[in-house]
Amino acid sequence: MRQQKLPPFVHNLVRIADESGLQLDNALRMDLQELTTFNIKARYEIVKAQFHRQANKSYTQKWLTRSTEILNLLKKAR
């Protein structure tokens, strides 16, 4: 039986992708960096307020769509 390595206990999506051996193009790397910031922005009240102003309908739709695309890419890469 193959022993599975646990994922790193971090919220840095680029680091997780790199450690998993995924090859990222620059666009995907930048998108993962942006998505990683969402975790940080959700933690701190002042940053959360700034992020809330930025996250209008079009911004949210853009990142929801892109997140779905990335998820589909990752599923294919398995």
For each residue, the residues with C-beta under 8 A, 3 or more apart:
1:
2:
3:
4:
5:
6:
7: 16 19 20
8: 15 16 19
9:
10: 15 16
11: 36 39 40
12: 15 16 36
13: 16 17 32 33 35 36
14: 17 18 24 29 32 33 36
15: 8 10 12 18 19
16: 7 8 10 12 13 19 20
17: 13 14 20 22 24 29 32
18: 14 15 21 22 24
19: 7 8 15 16
20: 7 16 17
21: 18
22: 17 18 74 77
23:
24: 14 17 18 28 29 32
25: 28 29
26: 29 30
27: 30 31
28: 24 25 31 32 70 73
29: 14 17 24 25 26 32 33
30: 26 27 33 34
31: 27 28 34 35 66 70
32: 13 14 17 24 28 29 35 36 70
33: 13 14 29 30 36 37
34: 30 31 37 38 63
35: 13 31 32 38 63 66 67 70
36: 11 12 13 14 32 33 39 40
37: 33 34 40 41
38: 34 35 41 42 51 63
39: 11 36 42 43
40: 11 36 37 43 44 47
41: 37 38 44 47 48 50 51
42: 38 39 48 51
43: 39 40 47 48
44: 40 41 47 48
45: 48 49
46: 49 50
47: 40 41 43 44 50 51
48: 41 42 43 44 45 51 52
49: 45 46 52 53
50: 41 46 47 53 54
51: 38 41 42 47 48 54 55
52: 48 49 55
53: 49 50
54: 50 51 59
55: 51 52 59 60
56: 59 60
57: 60 61
58: 61 62
59: 54 55 56 62 63
60: 55 56 57 63 64
61: 57 58 64 65
62: 58 59 65 66
63: 34 35 38 59 60 66 67
64: 60 61 67 68
65: 61 62 68 69
66: 31 35 62 63 69 70
67: 35 63 64 70 71
68: 64 65 71 72
69: 65 66 72 73
70: 28 31 32 35 66 67 73 74
71: 67 68 74 75
72: 68 69 75 76
73: 28 69 70 76 77
74: 22 70 71 77 78
75: 71 72 78
76: 72 73
77: 22 73 74
78: 74 75
